[in-house]
């Protein structure tokens, strides 16, 4: 097997283990007072799984292959690293407010520092960039589409549910926050 492909798979597996570890760690320390998830975590997990596997399956074929393997591997690796930095930074900024499901926790506060000062969902942005990076590393433009389309749909669904829940929980405070910030990309969306 190609060394670069082994590195891509290893990074993907380690990243997945990081997310599972964080999820288990947070569940044991959390006192949830209200859930508003509407099964978005399952829809998101299925979207990511479909995108991930379709992307890797397509990368194993010649269809859509881009023959500048080193360039795309390096570009994708840089994107994945940037996404990981954004993801971890957003988790550290939220601290006790961070959850994997859409939930209200005790003493829930609206965080407006760090990246949250300009965008409402930097953690999701980080994950989207990670998945873009992983699929770019595969050097197959069809793999990028097969990864990004379902993953983006999963996150857009999740964002809509989360924002609806936050408005219901925080009212005008969250509506004002929405007016001052963008969802994922500063000054654009």
Secondary structure as GFF3:
##gff-version 3
##sequence-region A 1 189
A	DSSP	alpha_helix	3	29	.	.	.	ID=ss1
A	DSSP	beta_strand	32	35	.	.	.	ID=ss2
A	DSSP	alpha_helix	40	59	.	.	.	ID=ss3
A	DSSP	alpha_helix	69	94	.	.	.	ID=ss4
A	DSSP	three_ten_helix	95	97	.	.	.	ID=ss5
A	DSSP	beta_strand	103	105	.	.	.	ID=ss6
A	DSSP	three_ten_helix	114	117	.	.	.	ID=ss7
A	DSSP	alpha_helix	122	137	.	.	.	ID=ss8
A	DSSP	alpha_helix	141	170	.	.	.	ID=ss9
A	DSSP	alpha_helix	172	180	.	.	.	ID=ss10
###
